[in-house]
Amino acid sequence: MNRIAFIGVFTMGCAVFQGKQSAQGDEPTLEDTGVVDTNDTNDTNDTNDTNDTNDTNDTSDTAVNFCDQEMTYSPNQGPCWTQTISCGQTIEMSLEGGLNYYDTDLYDAREWYCNTSFEGDYSGPERVFIFEHPGQDLYARAKVEGNCDNLALIAIRWDAEYDGCQTEDSIPSSCEWSDKNGSQDEEVVMYENNFTPWLIIVDSRDPSLENFRLTITCD
């Protein structure tokens, strides 16, 4: 082999060798399979997940305010009383559908001994409850809570079932009165050492159809 032919063969061999090195060093090309990586940053831990602040613990309470509740109609059981009430009992009711028996003319009768300071005529409906004080040197406390209007609470020592409805000439031996200005709780206290009937009246100086909660505690 002459010199020129040797050089040509050598040159071709180097070229083939370099070509193999280039093929082995190339980065492999991955075929796109269309699969989305589940570790993507927009995963289920996104801040807009089920722990959103607008959840079931929303501060807007759906419970109806006591003063706005629709009360079940309570018929009056007598010509001048609604029903009975006893120690430890709570009654929720509305003045709507109440009696229209008691007003300023009765409350202000001189024989009644009611210490009143009238700013209205108490001509609207009222609810009247017969309370049988058990005596035993107990203090019975009648309290109107959840006062939804300017309501009054009156307690009169009177046996309506035996003596009938009161008139201006009736002479109750005791009258307790609570009528603060504004929508405040009202309370009267009755003390007895013997069994004694009372009338407890929830009224309003101005006509009102509001709800009220009346509770009797004895101690």
N, CA, C and O of each residue as an XYZ file, in Angstrom:
876
protein
N       0.882     -1.185      0.000
C       0.000      0.000      0.000
C       0.902      1.213      0.000
O       1.846      1.324      0.783
N       0.578      2.120     -0.910
C       1.406      3.309     -0.943
C       0.973      4.292      0.141
O      -0.030      4.061      0.818
N       1.676      5.325      0.305
C       1.476      6.315      1.378
C       0.153      7.004      1.244
O      -0.514      7.238      2.252
N      -0.265      7.344      0.033
C      -1.515      8.116     -0.156
C      -2.717      7.268      0.226
O      -3.642      7.742      0.886
N      -2.694      5.972     -0.210
C      -3.830      5.111      0.137
C      -3.932      4.901      1.623
O      -5.046      4.868      2.145
N      -2.837      4.757      2.335
C      -2.858      4.569      3.791
C      -3.484      5.735      4.514
O      -4.276      5.558      5.440
N      -3.120      6.938      4.082
C      -3.655      8.154      4.703
C      -5.164      8.215      4.521
O      -5.870      8.624      5.443
N      -5.686      7.815      3.347
C      -7.137      7.858      3.089
C      -7.881      6.900      3.975
O      -8.927      7.234      4.531
N      -7.314      5.649      4.115
C      -7.988      4.688      4.984
C      -8.013      5.157      6.415
O      -9.029      4.998      7.092
N      -6.925      5.732      6.902
C      -6.844      6.233      8.275
C      -7.851      7.333      8.519
O      -8.502      7.373      9.562
N      -7.974      8.214      7.565
C      -8.910      9.354      7.719
C     -10.345      8.869      7.806
O     -11.105      9.383      8.626
N     -10.751      7.894      6.988
C     -12.117      7.377      7.009
C     -12.414      6.697      8.338
O     -13.524      6.830      8.854
N     -11.457      5.976      8.904
C     -11.650      5.303     10.188
C     -11.888      6.274     11.317
O     -12.726      6.023     12.183
N     -11.178      7.366     11.325
C     -11.382      8.378     12.379
C     -12.760      8.984     12.297
O     -13.406      9.242     13.313
N     -13.211      9.211     11.057
C     -14.534      9.813     10.882
C     -15.619      8.908     11.415
O     -16.560      9.366     12.064
N     -15.485      7.587     11.134
C     -16.472      6.643     11.637
C     -16.470      6.600     13.152
O     -17.532      6.584     13.774
N     -15.293      6.583     13.752
C     -15.162      6.557     15.209
C     -15.789      7.774     15.865
O     -16.476      7.638     16.877
N     -15.562      8.998     15.296
C     -16.130     10.237     15.840
C     -17.648     10.230     15.710
O     -18.348     10.762     16.572
N     -18.165      9.625     14.624
C     -19.620      9.566     14.443
C     -20.274      8.729     15.500
O     -21.350      9.077     15.986
N     -19.640      7.608     15.877
C     -20.195      6.770     16.935
C     -20.199      7.491     18.271
O     -21.152      7.366     19.041
N     -19.131      8.256     18.560
C     -19.096      9.010     19.813
C     -20.199     10.048     19.871
O     -20.811     10.239     20.922
N     -20.463     10.715     18.773
C     -21.520     11.736     18.757
C     -22.880     11.117     18.999
O     -23.700     11.697     19.711
N     -23.142      9.946     18.422
C     -24.446      9.280     18.610
C     -24.657      8.849     20.029
O     -25.770      8.932     20.550
N     -23.565      8.373     20.686
C     -23.694      7.937     22.065
C     -23.873      9.108     23.024
O     -24.463      8.918     24.088
N     -23.406     10.278     22.713
C     -23.484     11.432     23.620
C     -24.741     12.245     23.486
O     -24.972     13.112     24.329
N     -25.575     12.029     22.486
C     -26.803     12.820     22.307
C     -27.807     12.542     23.437
O     -27.924     11.399     23.881
N     -28.553     13.594     23.922
C     -29.597     13.428     24.930
C     -30.775     12.688     24.324
O     -31.173     13.000     23.201
N     -31.365     11.688     25.048
C     -32.512     10.960     24.477
C     -33.739     11.863     24.413
O     -33.966     12.662     25.321
N     -34.510     11.746     23.378
C     -35.729     12.528     23.184
C     -36.911     11.727     23.709
O     -37.175     10.623     23.234
N     -37.656     12.305     24.732
C     -38.795     11.605     25.319
C     -40.045     11.925     24.532
O     -40.319     13.075     24.189
N     -40.786     10.885     24.262
C     -42.045     11.071     23.551
C     -43.135     11.543     24.515
O     -43.292     10.982     25.599
N     -43.893     12.583     24.115
C     -44.955     13.146     24.948
C     -46.137     12.176     25.000
O     -46.784     11.909     23.987
N     -46.414     11.640     26.236
C     -47.514     10.669     26.374
C     -48.839     11.325     26.716
O     -49.874     10.658     26.741
N     -48.820     12.668     26.989
C     -50.063     13.364     27.339
C     -50.445     13.213     28.785
O     -51.522     13.681     29.154
N     -49.630     12.583     29.659
C     -49.917     12.394     31.074
C     -49.518     13.643     31.839
O     -48.412     14.153     31.665
N     -50.445     14.157     32.716
C     -50.158     15.339     33.524
C     -49.566     14.898     34.844
O     -50.098     13.991     35.485
N     -48.494     15.507     35.261
C     -47.823     15.157     36.502
C     -48.707     15.550     37.691
O     -49.119     16.704     37.812
N     -48.993     14.581     38.562
C     -49.847     14.866     39.723
C     -49.136     15.700     40.769
O     -49.776     16.155     41.717
N     -47.855     15.914     40.636
C     -47.121     16.752     41.579
C     -47.063     18.198     41.119
O     -46.271     18.988     41.632
N     -47.904     18.544     40.148
C     -47.925     19.910     39.641
C     -48.276     20.866     40.795
O     -49.022     20.500     41.703
N     -47.739     22.080     40.752
C     -47.959     23.031     41.855
C     -49.421     23.416     41.991
O     -49.836     23.833     43.072
N     -50.227     23.292     40.924
C     -51.658     23.607     41.018
C     -52.431     22.358     41.410
O     -53.351     21.963     40.694
N     -52.079     21.714     42.549
C     -52.695     20.457     42.953
C     -53.839     20.719     43.928
O     -54.335     21.842     44.025
N     -54.251     19.689     44.643
C     -55.413     19.821     45.549
C     -55.113     20.621     46.794
O     -56.016     20.865     47.595
N     -53.844     21.048     46.989
C     -53.518     21.875     48.143
C     -53.669     23.348     47.830
O     -53.176     24.200     48.569
N     -54.350     23.650     46.734
C     -54.560     25.034     46.347
C     -55.267     25.769     47.487
O     -56.080     25.186     48.204
N     -54.948     27.053     47.645
C     -55.532     27.817     48.759
C     -57.036     27.942     48.633
O     -57.714     28.195     49.629
N     -57.582     27.770     47.422
C     -59.032     27.842     47.253
C     -59.645     26.455     47.388
O     -60.409     26.041     46.515
N     -59.331     25.717     48.468
C     -59.826     24.360     48.644
C     -61.062     24.365     49.525
O     -61.707     25.398     49.704
N     -61.388     23.201     50.074
C     -62.619     23.087     50.869
C     -62.515     23.779     52.212
O     -63.509     23.853     52.934
N     -61.333     24.295     52.577
C     -61.193     25.011     53.836
C     -61.421     26.498     53.656
O     -60.978     27.302     54.476
N     -62.105     26.864     52.595
C     -62.381     28.260     52.315
C     -63.063     28.898     53.517
O     -63.813     28.231     54.230
N     -62.811     30.178     53.748
C     -63.364     30.849     54.928
C     -64.879     30.940     54.869
O     -65.512     31.122     55.909
N     -65.485     30.822     53.696
C     -66.940     30.866     53.593
C     -67.514     29.471     53.778
O     -68.191     28.961     52.885
N     -67.254     28.840     54.928
C     -67.709     27.478     55.174
C     -68.972     27.489     56.032
O     -69.626     28.522     56.174
N     -69.303     26.347     56.595
C     -70.546     26.248     57.377
C     -70.476     26.965     58.706
O     -71.480     27.068     59.410
N     -69.274     27.473     59.068
C     -69.156     28.208     60.328
C     -69.338     29.700     60.104
O     -68.792     30.516     60.847
N     -70.087     30.049     59.103
C     -70.322     31.446     58.777
C     -70.900     32.156     59.999
O     -71.737     31.603     60.713
N     -70.440     33.399     60.233
C     -70.861     34.127     61.429
C     -72.300     34.606     61.331
O     -72.878     34.986     62.349
N     -72.902     34.603     60.149
C     -74.287     35.046     60.024
C     -75.202     33.930     60.510
O     -75.428     32.954     59.795
N     -75.731     34.071     61.730
C     -76.534     33.033     62.365
C     -77.930     33.020     61.743
O     -78.547     34.068     61.555
N     -78.416     31.824     61.429
C     -79.726     31.727     60.800
C     -80.853     31.669     61.824
O     -82.028     31.699     61.457
N     -80.503     31.586     63.112
C     -81.533     31.515     64.147
C     -82.346     32.815     64.170
O     -81.798     33.910     64.035
N     -83.649     32.671     64.342
C     -84.528     33.834     64.349
C     -84.472     34.508     65.719
O     -84.525     33.839     66.750
N     -84.366     35.819     65.720
C     -84.380     36.569     66.958
C     -85.697     36.329     67.699
O     -86.756     36.226     67.078
N     -85.623     36.239     69.043
C     -86.815     35.922     69.840
C     -87.954     36.896     69.548
O     -89.107     36.483     69.423
N     -87.644     38.156     69.442
C     -88.692     39.160     69.229
C     -89.369     39.005     67.871
O     -90.490     39.477     67.684
N     -88.698     38.345     66.914
C     -89.262     38.178     65.577
C     -89.917     36.818     65.379
O     -90.464     36.547     64.310
N     -89.869     35.961     66.391
C     -90.471     34.637     66.248
C     -91.990     34.735     66.163
O     -92.613     35.595     66.784
N     -92.561     33.840     65.384
C     -94.025     33.770     65.304
C     -94.516     32.803     66.373
O     -94.252     31.603     66.304
N     -95.225     33.328     67.349
C     -95.683     32.522     68.466
C     -96.973     31.760     68.112
O     -97.811     32.233     67.345
N     -97.091     30.580     68.695
C     -98.331     29.822     68.545
C     -99.460     30.561     69.251
O     -99.288     31.059     70.363
N    -100.602     30.627     68.605
C    -101.718     31.355     69.203
C    -102.134     30.717     70.526
O    -102.297     29.501     70.618
N    -102.303     31.552     71.544
C    -102.697     31.092     72.876
C    -104.027     31.731     73.245
O    -104.067     32.924     73.543
N    -105.109     30.974     73.232
C    -106.414     31.546     73.566
C    -106.512     31.870     75.053
O    -105.850     31.243     75.881
N    -107.336     32.844     75.379
C    -107.570     33.207     76.774
C    -108.597     32.241     77.371
O    -109.644     31.989     76.774
N    -108.291     31.709     78.542
C    -109.118     30.670     79.136
C    -110.229     31.210     80.034
O    -111.082     30.446     80.484
N    -110.229     32.498     80.297
C    -111.267     33.105     81.127
C    -111.577     34.503     80.630
O    -110.870     35.017     79.763
N    -112.606     35.122     81.153
C    -112.995     36.466     80.698
C    -111.974     37.540     81.046
O    -111.938     38.596     80.415
N    -111.128     37.266     82.070
C    -110.129     38.274     82.448
C    -108.792     37.619     82.799
O    -107.997     38.199     83.538
N    -108.541     36.440     82.286
C    -107.217     35.824     82.442
C    -106.929     34.919     81.233
O    -107.829     34.465     80.527
N    -105.640     34.688     81.038
C    -105.200     33.898     79.886
C    -105.010     32.439     80.257
O    -105.562     31.554     79.603
N    -104.236     32.181     81.297
C    -103.987     30.815     81.760
C    -103.310     30.876     83.116
O    -103.078     31.958     83.654
N    -102.990     29.705     83.670
C    -102.297     29.649     84.960
C    -100.786     29.559     84.739
O    -100.318     29.209     83.656
N    -100.039     29.886     85.794
C     -98.590     29.753     85.799
C     -98.181     29.356     87.220
O     -98.858     29.716     88.183
N     -97.088     28.625     87.353
C     -96.665     28.144     88.668
C     -95.170     28.322     88.853
O     -94.459     28.675     87.912
N     -94.694     28.078     90.065
C     -93.274     28.222     90.373
C     -92.430     27.348     89.441
O     -92.769     26.198     89.164
N     -91.336     27.917     88.972
C     -90.423     27.188     88.108
C     -90.831     27.136     86.649
O     -90.157     26.491     85.845
N     -91.906     27.791     86.293
C     -92.419     27.724     84.921
C     -92.010     28.959     84.132
O     -91.925     30.060     84.677
N     -91.757     28.763     82.835
C     -91.478     29.857     81.901
C     -92.469     29.774     80.755
O     -92.676     28.707     80.177
N     -93.074     30.896     80.434
C     -94.040     30.961     79.341
C     -93.562     31.985     78.324
O     -93.247     33.122     78.673
N     -93.512     31.571     77.065
C     -93.214     32.483     75.961
C     -94.498     32.694     75.176
O     -95.156     31.737     74.768
N     -94.841     33.947     74.972
C     -96.142     34.253     74.385
C     -96.073     35.615     73.712
O     -95.065     36.315     73.801
N     -97.137     35.973     73.051
C     -97.263     37.285     72.428
C     -98.462     38.013     73.018
O     -99.434     37.390     73.446
N     -98.381     39.336     73.035
C     -99.544     40.114     73.451
C    -100.655     40.058     72.407
O    -101.813     40.351     72.707
N    -100.304     39.687     71.205
C    -101.316     39.581     70.153
C    -102.341     38.514     70.529
O    -101.972     37.405     70.914
N    -103.589     38.838     70.420
C    -104.650     37.911     70.809
C    -104.961     37.940     72.294
O    -105.742     37.127     72.789
N    -104.342     38.885     73.009
C    -104.568     38.970     74.445
C    -105.896     39.601     74.802
O    -106.723     39.884     73.935
N    -106.088     39.817     76.102
C    -107.307     40.445     76.611
C    -107.260     41.961     76.397
O    -106.199     42.534     76.148
N    -108.404     42.582     76.497
C    -108.494     44.042     76.537
C    -109.368     44.437     77.725
O    -110.347     45.170     77.589
N    -108.986     43.932     78.880
C    -109.790     44.146     80.079
C    -109.177     45.198     80.992
O    -109.883     46.055     81.523
N    -107.867     45.132     81.172
C    -107.185     46.048     82.098
C    -106.673     47.281     81.360
O    -106.123     47.191     80.263
N    -106.867     48.419     81.989
C    -106.355     49.679     81.435
C    -106.138     50.654     82.584
O    -106.210     50.275     83.753
N    -105.873     51.911     82.245
C    -105.571     52.915     83.262
C    -106.713     53.100     84.258
O    -106.478     53.323     85.446
N    -107.925     53.009     83.778
C    -109.065     53.211     84.673
C    -109.060     52.206     85.823
O    -109.414     52.556     86.949
N    -108.661     50.956     85.551
C    -108.589     49.955     86.614
C    -107.324     50.112     87.447
O    -107.376     50.116     88.676
N    -106.183     50.240     86.765
C    -104.923     50.332     87.505
C    -104.892     51.531     88.451
O    -104.286     51.477     89.520
N    -105.551     52.607     88.045
C    -105.466     53.856     88.804
C    -106.570     53.987     89.853
O    -106.648     54.997     90.552
N    -107.420     52.966     89.960
C    -108.473     53.010     90.980
C    -107.829     53.109     92.366
O    -106.885     52.376     92.661
N    -108.328     54.003     93.210
C    -107.634     54.296     94.466
C    -107.617     53.096     95.403
O    -106.743     52.985     96.263
N    -108.580     52.201     95.235
C    -108.612     51.032     96.118
C    -107.569     49.971     95.760
O    -107.344     49.031     96.522
N    -106.936     50.129     94.597
C    -106.025     49.095     94.140
C    -104.630     49.225     94.736
O    -103.887     48.245     94.776
N    -104.270     50.382     95.187
C    -102.955     50.612     95.807
C    -101.784     50.305     94.858
O    -100.708     49.903     95.300
N    -102.006     50.499     93.562
C    -100.914     50.314     92.599
C    -100.106     51.605     92.503
O    -100.659     52.674     92.246
N     -98.808     51.498     92.711
C     -97.927     52.668     92.596
C     -97.479     52.801     91.148
O     -96.486     52.204     90.732
N     -98.214     53.579     90.405
C     -97.961     53.692     88.968
C     -97.543     55.104     88.598
O     -97.877     56.068     89.286
N     -96.817     55.207     87.517
C     -96.491     56.510     86.923
C     -96.836     56.389     85.450
O     -96.028     55.920     84.647
N     -98.034     56.812     85.104
C     -98.568     56.557     83.774
C     -98.015     57.532     82.739
O     -97.974     58.744     82.949
N     -97.592     56.959     81.617
C     -97.234     57.759     80.449
C     -98.085     57.341     79.258
O     -98.013     57.953     78.192
N     -98.878     56.313     79.437
C     -99.785     55.832     78.402
C    -101.086     55.407     79.055
O    -101.269     55.570     80.261
N    -101.983     54.864     78.255
C    -103.289     54.507     78.819
C    -103.458     52.997     78.985
O    -104.500     52.553     79.466
N    -102.471     52.206     78.603
C    -102.530     50.748     78.760
C    -103.800     50.182     78.135
O    -104.413     49.263     78.678
N    -104.186     50.734     77.000
C    -105.436     50.332     76.349
C    -105.260     49.153     75.395
O    -106.245     48.624     74.879
N    -104.021     48.738     75.156
C    -103.776     47.622     74.251
C    -104.008     46.281     74.916
O    -104.345     46.232     76.099
N    -103.832     45.179     74.175
C    -104.060     43.849     74.743
C    -103.029     43.495     75.804
O    -101.878     43.928     75.741
N    -103.455     42.708     76.772
C    -102.555     42.255     77.833
C    -102.754     40.748     78.029
O    -103.753     40.171     77.600
N    -101.771     40.136     78.690
C    -101.884     38.725     79.073
C    -101.915     38.650     80.592
O    -101.112     39.289     81.272
N    -102.854     37.860     81.120
C    -103.060     37.773     82.557
C    -102.934     36.307     82.992
O    -103.545     35.419     82.397
N    -102.145     36.073     84.022
C    -101.870     34.714     84.480
C    -102.285     34.552     85.943
O    -101.955     35.383     86.789
N    -103.001     33.487     86.223
C    -103.361     33.152     87.602
C    -102.176     32.411     88.223
O    -101.751     31.368     87.728
N    -101.655     32.969     89.311
C    -100.533     32.354     90.017
C    -100.947     32.028     91.436
O    -101.364     32.914     92.181
N    -100.836     30.778     91.814
C    -101.172     30.348     93.174
C     -99.884     30.259     93.988
O     -99.136     29.286     93.896
N     -99.649     31.287     94.776
C     -98.436     31.338     95.606
C     -98.509     30.229     96.651
O     -99.495     30.132     97.381
N     -97.466     29.385     96.729
C     -97.528     28.256     97.670
C     -97.347     28.644     99.126
O     -97.482     27.791    100.003
N     -97.039     29.927     99.419
C     -96.801     30.327    100.805
C     -95.455     29.810    101.299
O     -94.447     29.924    100.602
N     -95.442     29.240    102.505
C     -94.239     28.640    103.091
C     -93.087     29.651    103.243
O     -91.913     29.287    103.172
N     -93.445     30.905    103.450
C     -92.452     31.978    103.613
C     -91.520     32.080    102.402
O     -90.333     32.373    102.543
N     -92.068     31.837    101.224
C     -91.267     31.900     99.997
C     -91.429     33.254     99.310
O     -92.473     33.900     99.395
N     -90.369     33.655     98.635
C     -90.413     34.813     97.759
C     -90.635     34.304     96.330
O     -89.819     33.550     95.801
N     -91.723     34.715     95.725
C     -91.984     34.373     94.329
C     -91.606     35.579     93.471
O     -92.087     36.692     93.686
N     -90.741     35.330     92.505
C     -90.250     36.415     91.646
C     -90.771     36.197     90.230
O     -90.459     35.198     89.582
N     -91.553     37.135     89.774
C     -92.025     37.107     88.387
C     -91.150     38.056     87.581
O     -90.914     39.199     87.976
N     -90.671     37.558     86.440
C     -89.752     38.360     85.638
C     -90.100     38.239     84.156
O     -90.295     37.145     83.628
N     -90.171     39.386     83.512
C     -90.341     39.431     82.061
C     -88.967     39.651     81.445
O     -88.322     40.671     81.686
N     -88.519     38.667     80.635
C     -87.222     38.760     79.975
C     -87.434     38.881     78.472
O     -88.532     38.676     77.955
N     -86.337     39.225     77.788
C     -86.428     39.361     76.341
C     -87.430     40.419     75.962
O     -88.203     40.261     75.018
N     -87.404     41.525     76.730
C     -88.401     42.568     76.541
C     -88.273     43.177     75.148
O     -87.305     43.877     74.852
N     -89.251     42.903     74.304
C     -89.207     43.356     72.918
C     -89.862     44.721     72.726
O     -89.853     45.270     71.624
N     -90.416     45.253     73.778
C     -91.054     46.570     73.714
C     -91.074     47.134     75.122
O     -90.568     46.506     76.053
N     -91.650     48.303     75.281
C     -91.725     48.936     76.593
C     -92.893     48.316     77.364
O     -93.970     48.903     77.465
N     -92.656     47.111     77.908
C     -93.716     46.370     78.578
C     -93.747     46.656     80.072
O     -92.769     47.125     80.656
N     -94.887     46.364     80.670
C     -95.067     46.528     82.116
C     -95.411     45.174     82.720
O     -95.995     44.313     82.062
N     -95.036     44.999     83.993
C     -95.348     43.768     84.723
C     -96.048     44.157     86.018
O     -95.517     44.932     86.813
N     -97.241     43.614     86.224
C     -98.059     43.954     87.393
C     -98.480     42.669     88.093
O     -98.865     41.700     87.440
N     -98.406     42.661     89.408
C     -98.874     41.522     90.204
C     -99.892     42.036     91.221
O     -99.604     42.946     91.999
N    -101.076     41.445     91.204
C    -102.170     41.876     92.080
C    -102.655     40.673     92.887
O    -102.954     39.615     92.333
N    -102.726     40.855     94.196
C    -103.235     39.772     95.047
C    -104.758     39.705     94.882
O    -105.504     40.536     95.400
N    -105.184     38.672     94.133
C    -106.607     38.582     93.812
C    -106.938     37.158     93.367
O    -106.164     36.536     92.640
N    -108.085     36.647     93.803
C    -108.527     35.316     93.425
C    -109.610     35.448     92.356
O    -110.800     35.527     92.662
N    -109.174     35.469     91.101
C    -110.114     35.698     89.998
C    -111.088     34.544     89.830
O    -112.225     34.761     89.410
N    -110.674     33.334     90.144
C    -111.551     32.178     89.965
C    -112.663     32.159     91.020
O    -113.748     31.625     90.785
N    -112.377     32.747     92.178
C    -113.377     32.743     93.258
C    -114.166     34.053     93.289
O    -115.391     34.048     93.412
N    -113.448     35.175     93.177
C    -114.080     36.490     93.304
C    -114.489     37.088     91.968
O    -115.145     38.130     91.937
N    -114.119     36.457     90.875
C    -114.487     36.989     89.567
C    -113.532     38.081     89.099
O    -112.527     38.377     89.747
N    -113.869     38.660     87.977
C    -113.009     39.707     87.399
C    -113.104     40.985     88.233
O    -114.145     41.298     88.813
N    -112.017     41.693     88.274
C    -111.956     42.916     89.070
C    -112.683     44.073     88.410
O    -112.839     44.127     87.190
N    -113.117     44.988     89.244
C    -113.720     46.242     88.789
C    -113.028     47.388     89.531
O    -112.147     47.174     90.364
N    -113.448     48.595     89.207
C    -112.856     49.753     89.904
C    -113.196     49.732     91.390
O    -112.498     50.356     92.190
N    -114.245     49.031     91.767
C    -114.633     48.969     93.176
C    -113.987     47.804     93.915
O    -114.153     47.670     95.128
N    -113.257     46.965     93.199
C    -112.568     45.849     93.850
C    -111.467     46.380     94.752
O    -110.908     47.450     94.513
N    -111.167     45.613     95.791
C    -110.157     46.070     96.753
C    -109.091     44.987     96.930
O    -109.141     44.218     97.890
N    -108.130     44.925     96.009
C    -107.025     43.985     96.210
C    -106.140     44.471     97.348
O    -105.947     45.675     97.521
N    -105.606     43.540     98.120
C    -104.818     43.943     99.293
C    -103.369     44.262     98.961
O    -102.633     44.762     99.812
N    -102.958     43.980     97.745
C    -101.575     44.276     97.371
C    -101.466     44.389     95.863
O    -102.143     43.684     95.115
N    -100.598     45.294     95.435
C    -100.324     45.465     94.009
C     -98.846     45.789     93.836
O     -98.346     46.752     94.417
N     -98.151     44.990     93.041
C     -96.731     45.223     92.746
C     -96.610     45.625     91.282
O     -97.259     45.046     90.411
N     -95.772     46.623     91.021
C     -95.723     47.212     89.678
C     -94.285     47.415     89.238
O     -93.452     47.871     90.021
N     -93.985     47.076     87.973
C     -92.667     47.346     87.383
C     -92.863     47.768     85.932
O     -93.364     47.002     85.109
N     -92.458     48.998     85.635
C     -92.604     49.517     84.270
C     -91.478     50.515     84.002
O     -91.692     51.727     84.033
N     -90.284     50.000     83.740
C     -89.135     50.870     83.442
C     -89.274     51.459     82.044
O     -89.965     50.910     81.186
N     -88.610     52.576     81.837
C     -88.594     53.175     80.509
C     -87.704     52.353     79.583
O     -86.618     51.923     79.970
N     -88.173     52.142     78.368
C     -87.390     51.400     77.395
C     -87.605     49.903     77.507
O     -88.337     49.419     78.370
N     -86.946     49.182     76.608
C     -87.081     47.718     76.552
C     -86.125     47.072     77.543
O     -85.009     46.689     77.189
N     -86.570     46.957     78.778
C     -85.764     46.372     79.844
C     -86.526     45.215     80.499
O     -87.746     45.107     80.380
N     -85.773     44.355     81.191
C     -86.427     43.304     81.968
C     -87.228     43.941     83.106
O     -86.818     44.946     83.687
N     -88.367     43.339     83.407
C     -89.216     43.821     84.499
C     -89.366     42.698     85.525
O     -89.450     41.527     85.154
N     -89.401     43.049     86.815
C     -89.514     42.035     87.866
C     -90.336     42.553     89.030
O     -90.200     43.706     89.437
N     -91.196     41.683     89.565
C     -91.945     41.977     90.790
C     -91.767     40.787     91.733
O     -91.566     39.654     91.297
N     -91.847     41.072     93.038
C     -91.626     40.043     94.055
C     -92.864     39.931     94.935
O     -93.428     40.934     95.371
N     -93.275     38.691     95.187
C     -94.450     38.431     96.021
C     -94.027     37.520     97.178
O     -93.488     36.435     96.958
N     -94.272     37.963     98.389
C     -93.936     37.156     99.570
C     -95.222     36.722    100.261
O     -96.127     37.528    100.477
N     -95.294     35.435    100.605
C     -96.457     34.921    101.330
C     -96.005     33.822    102.284
O     -95.061     33.084    102.005
N     -96.703     33.729    103.422
C     -96.461     32.582    104.311
C     -97.592     31.562    104.228
O     -97.503     30.474    104.796
N     -98.663     31.928    103.510
C     -99.776     30.994    103.297
C    -100.127     30.942    101.807
O     -99.776     31.841    101.043
N    -100.810     29.898    101.416
C    -101.270     29.778    100.034
C    -102.127     30.990     99.678
O    -103.083     31.302    100.388
N    -101.790     31.679     98.576
C    -102.491     32.909     98.204
C    -102.543     33.051     96.685
O    -101.502     32.967     96.032
N    -103.722     33.263     96.108
C    -103.823     33.484     94.659
C    -103.412     34.909     94.279
O    -103.701     35.867     94.995
N    -102.733     35.021     93.136
C    -102.333     36.310     92.575
C    -102.694     36.340     91.091
O    -102.878     35.303     90.454
N    -102.788     37.546     90.567
C    -102.856     37.763     89.126
C    -101.561     38.439     88.679
O    -101.145     39.442     89.259
N    -100.936     37.892     87.663
C     -99.724     38.490     87.099
C    -100.061     38.955     85.682
O    -100.493     38.167     84.841
N     -99.856     40.236     85.440
C    -100.297     40.856     84.189
C     -99.084     41.380     83.423
O     -98.242     42.090     83.975
N     -99.011     41.018     82.141
C     -98.018     41.597     81.225
C     -98.786     42.534     80.309
O     -99.653     42.107     79.547
N     -98.458     43.821     80.393
C     -99.202     44.847     79.661
C     -98.198     45.817     79.038
O     -96.988     45.653     79.191
N     -98.702     46.808     78.347
C     -97.849     47.829     77.742
C     -98.537     49.171     77.826
O     -99.736     49.284     77.571
N     -97.764     50.202     78.189
C     -98.366     51.536     78.343
C     -98.949     52.043     77.026
O     -99.918     52.802     77.017
N     -98.349     51.616     75.916
C     -98.889     51.925     74.592
C     -99.240     50.607     73.912
O     -98.571     49.602     74.153
N    -100.266     50.582     73.071
C    -100.675     49.329     72.433
C     -99.493     48.619     71.767
O     -98.721     49.236     71.033
N     -99.364     47.334     72.027
C     -98.238     46.553     71.513
C     -98.688     45.116     71.259
O     -99.574     44.601     71.942
N     -98.072     44.485     70.279
C     -98.350     43.079     69.975
C     -97.064     42.256     70.067
O     -96.938     41.229     69.400
N     -96.124     42.694     70.876
C     -94.806     42.079     70.927
C     -94.783     40.775     71.724
O     -95.702     40.467     72.484
N     -93.687     40.014     71.522
C     -93.454     38.778     72.272
C     -92.873     39.096     73.648
O     -92.319     40.172     73.874
N     -93.013     38.132     74.564
C     -92.400     38.270     75.886
C     -92.129     36.885     76.451
O     -92.709     35.892     76.013
N     -91.242     36.840     77.426
C     -90.920     35.600     78.149
C     -91.120     35.852     79.637
O     -90.433     36.688     80.223
N     -92.060     35.134     80.254
C     -92.392     35.326     81.659
C     -91.925     34.096     82.450
O     -92.258     32.962     82.107
N     -91.150     34.339     83.512
C     -90.626     33.257     84.349
C     -90.989     33.496     85.808
O     -90.933     34.628     86.289
N     -91.363     32.423     86.516
C     -91.655     32.493     87.946
C     -90.629     31.608     88.682
O     -90.497     30.420     88.388
N     -89.930     32.195     89.616
C     -89.028     31.422     90.489
C     -89.451     31.630     91.934
O     -89.872     32.722     92.317
N     -89.337     30.579     92.732
C     -89.740     30.636     94.134
C     -88.592     30.140     95.007
O     -88.062     29.051     94.788
N     -88.211     30.947     96.000
C     -87.133     30.523     96.912
C     -87.347     31.105     98.303
O     -86.545     30.860     99.204
